Amino acid sequence: MIVILFRLLILLAIIFIFYTFYSYIKSPGRKLKLANESKAFYFYDDPDNTKQNFLITYKGVLFEGEKYLGTTENAFEVVNINVSARQPGQLKGIEREDIYFLEKEILIRYPYATIEWKYPLNRLFIHSPKKESDHPS
């Protein structure tokens, strides 16, 4: 009887170890960290929880978006999103086209939202780079 109980406990321990390993592999936080280290794109969000911010990693930079609920014609939806960089010092190499790509990805998930980019990201929209034709000869 004790041998059967011991075997059952070993089996339960093995199942628990496999479940823990599976949970670790499927963890979205781990996927976000790996994507950030490999400078890939990853969108981490819980669309059902409007109070939880979403995180985006792109080109090694971590962006955070604050969602705000509001009304549309037919329902309550996320209508305003404020996006900022977690560490603005890592923004080197981010271009205007990258911001447009991120905006497109956010609007795919939240089509009714208006996106406001926080400093220093909003400076890309205000100050356009000068073209060579703008320089006096």
ABEGO torsion letter per residue (X at the ends): XAAAAAAAAAAAAAAAAAAAAAAAAABAAAAAAAAAAAGBBBBBBBAABAABBBBBBBGGBBBBBBBBBBBBAABBBBABBBBBBABAAAABGBBAAAAAAAAAAAAAABAABBBBBBOAAAAAAABBBBBAAABBX
